[in-house]
Amino acid sequence: MTNTTDSKQPLHTATTITTDTVSQTHSLDLLLQRIRQCTCCAAHLPFPPRPVVRASHSARLLIIGQAPGTKVQASGIPWDDASGKRLREWLQLTPEQFYNEAEIAIIPMGLCYPGKGKSGDLPPRPECAPLWHPALLGQLPQLQHILLIGQYAQNYYLPKEFLQQHPTLTDRVRHWRDVPKPFFVLPHPSPRNQLWLKKNPWFEAEVMPALRHAINAANGSQPLHRTTAT
């Protein structure tokens, strides 16, 4: 995903509404309705299922994290916590931009809060991604970039060869230029990772500006993140 300067087309283009467009939208609405009613792993969850997902056909950016935390479980709003605040700071997005479904889809590896473990939240439930991700991605034809946040998303989506060459998260992020398109890898923005960020200052100095540039270069004159006056 390093060669983005020659991609000046918007990540989605305005088109007239056709029968196919209406049909696709209807299909996605039905799919999201089914997902939000999913109870397939209810017996393993500490709370009643509350799948958290956001998607639209025009989304250009997809964010795949791990699973909602307790605050997101309570609110139903993805990344509605300290991790989400830091992620928005990394991307230089306002809450309004971040939660604009027309531009950004949010599909975690596990759609519901999985519960508490010995050293933090449990891993995402393994049922969610194989059950729902293929159908969801099939409804997102305009995607240009997919952010894989944390090891669970990276281990699931990245090619085995890349994972073998770069077995640690730090190594993957450091070699972000070698990550196959359309993927971009990030560490989790959890406050628990503050020590990692201090040990790896190159991440915010080099990787995040490159990610913001890649996203905006693909969208030409309509940058996704906010700009500041100089």
Disulfide bonds with the S-S distance in Angstrom:
none
